[in-house]
């Protein structure tokens, strides 16, 4: 019944590894987002997709690559993880822009 | 460029007391404004939003916010705080035709004293 779900909830990995975070929404929304929340709780948008098309691509390193296989899923793949990638990553969805965004529970990524 | 400032990093209020959380934004036109709440270890939940019309908007959990164009502010208020309101509160702005790009403030952590 979870509206926006993310897996895994926690991810601990070594520097240099590649990892993925998955996001699924069952709300029928057409727009999905990835946000990064740093240790000071500052939230910043990374990407957004509308109907599987990339709409927003903020100044994020190329090591981060979003993939949207369908409207209900938006995954985030991170290559060559760095210490500075440690953060909580939130997925969100909405029906179009300028509308309430529903957030997932977050994935806490720790890079050692 | 759009920006949002929440001047108070941390606020403590007594249970039953009134609450006001400040939010100032910078944007060239009338923005779309939001307040979200984040409980510990949780995602964000929308409390209320302002798009146009009546400048006093009502939200969930007894919260309200007032848009003041002259002050570029969108302060959040609650007449009587409950212990369960302890959380992190984020003000956010979205500009016209920005494709859903929310710009968040730094957040205000609310603690509630019994």
Contacts between the chains, C-beta under 8 A, distances in Angstrom:
chain1	res1	chain2	res2	distance
A	4	B	43	7.3
A	31	B	99	8.0
A	31	B	100	5.6
A	33	B	100	6.6
A	40	B	106	7.4
A	41	B	38	7.9
A	41	B	88	6.1
A	41	B	106	7.5
A	41	B	107	4.9
A	42	B	104	7.2
A	42	B	106	6.0
A	42	B	107	7.4
A	43	B	44	7.9
A	43	B	90	6.6
A	43	B	102	7.9
A	43	B	104	4.2
A	43	B	107	7.8
A	44	B	104	7.4
A	45	B	101	5.5
A	45	B	102	6.3
A	45	B	103	7.9
A	48	B	99	6.1
A	48	B	100	5.5
A	48	B	101	7.0
A	50	B	99	7.2
A	55	B	99	4.5
A	55	B	100	7.4
A	56	B	99	5.5
A	56	B	100	7.2
A	56	B	101	5.4
A	90	B	43	5.9
A	90	B	44	7.1
A	92	B	43	7.9
A	92	B	44	7.8
A	94	B	100	5.9
A	96	B	100	7.6
A	97	B	94	7.4
A	97	B	98	6.9
A	97	B	99	4.9
A	97	B	100	3.7
A	97	B	101	7.9
A	98	B	32	5.4
A	98	B	51	7.1
A	98	B	94	6.1
A	98	B	100	6.9
A	99	B	100	7.5
A	100	B	34	7.9
A	100	B	46	4.7
A	100	B	49	6.7
A	101	B	44	7.9
A	101	B	46	7.4
A	101	B	100	6.9
A	101	B	102	6.7
A	102	B	46	8.0
A	103	B	36	7.9
A	103	B	43	3.5
A	103	B	44	4.3
A	103	B	45	7.3
A	104	B	43	5.4
A	105	B	41	7.8
A	105	B	42	6.2
A	105	B	43	4.9
A	106	B	41	7.9
A	106	B	42	7.6
A	106	B	43	5.7
